[in-house]
């Protein structure tokens, strides 16, 4: 499974692989990965705002 395909599945952009395992632990792992990915994207937005957008607005 490719990297971008996994990202698409975490963000609900793509259908899940029908041949993938359906264990409970896999569901928990994917849920935790989804949470960490959302936190990472949120932090990138905060960093972008603090170091790029905010200084431009203060001029």
Phi, psi and omega in degrees: 000133183281160182299310183291330177293319178295318178298317178298323178290321179297322183269009180062031177269339182231157174290148178287153180292121181292340181271356181286156178295151183241033181287159180295321182293327177296319179297318178296317180298316180294323177296317178294321177296321179296316179298315181293326178293317177296319178296319179298314179296320177298316180294324175298319178295319178296315179297316178301316180296313185291323187256349181239304187285314182299314177298328178291327180283335183282347181291000000 
